[in-house]
């Protein structure tokens, strides 16, 4: 799979890392990178990227963080909280991100 192939895209609401407020962003999952933009119409410059190569966990967030249908994606140095519109969308994103992480770990040498 090339990095140009899109595995999933759509809007989610992301909790800010420094300023703890929720902002709607357009997300594109391609390979092992989850990129987000300010909007679907403004994809020339990403607002940020989440490198899933070293992803520790991706799970449904059970903590009360102020939003329902929320995923927690943990990578070294940061936990991302991504809220979806409904359970179905959340589960679709959970599956897509999990598959991206698994695809990446299949090629890892665990003896390193």
Buried (B, 14 or more C-beta within 10 A) or exposed (E): EEEEEEBBBBBBBBBEEEEEEBEEBBBBBBBBBBBBBBEEEEBEEBBEEBEBBEBEEBEEBEEEBEBEBBBBBBBEEEEBBBBBEEEEBBBBBBEBBBEBBEBBEEEEEEEE
